[in-house]
Amino acid sequence: MSTIIIAANLGHFKAYRLMETPTRGPKLDLVEEVNFLEAHGRFVDKVTDQAGRFPVTAGAGPGTQMSPSEDLNAEQENERRLTKLVAEKIEEVIQREQPEYWRFAATSEIQQSILREISPEIRERLVRAIPADLTKTPVGEVLEHFAGAGP
């Protein structure tokens, strides 16, 4: 029986293969790690130049900030794109590794959005999803978060 454990946020992705060793018990081997560059840096620096912004007056002088609605829509679109990138990476790893089961960790704010983007065939092999960002958790501690997760 093979299992993959995936830890993701909108900026980082890690996939581990769960291996059973006869003498030491379960161990995780890193299969893939991706850093989504699109998620890093200041959002406003990525979406437009100064000339492309809607003028907004804020206080004493003329402003060149993005209007609040433009800023919110652009941030939501960016989050949607990153969610789709994470889902595509999950599908790629699951299709390549062909595990019987997989487990998934992502914060509660993004977990359901990511899972909605994944095909039903891959989603049906998911045995446990926990609401936690484990992307920076040491490998030895990742498995502890899934204790008692079944297969």
Secondary structure by P-SEA (a helix, b strand, c coil): cbbbbbbbcccbbbbbbbbbbccccbbbbbcccccccccccccccccccccccccccccccccccccaaaaaaaaaaaaaaaaaaaaaaaaaaaaaacccbbbbbbccccaaaaaaaccaaaaaacccccccccccccccccccccccccc
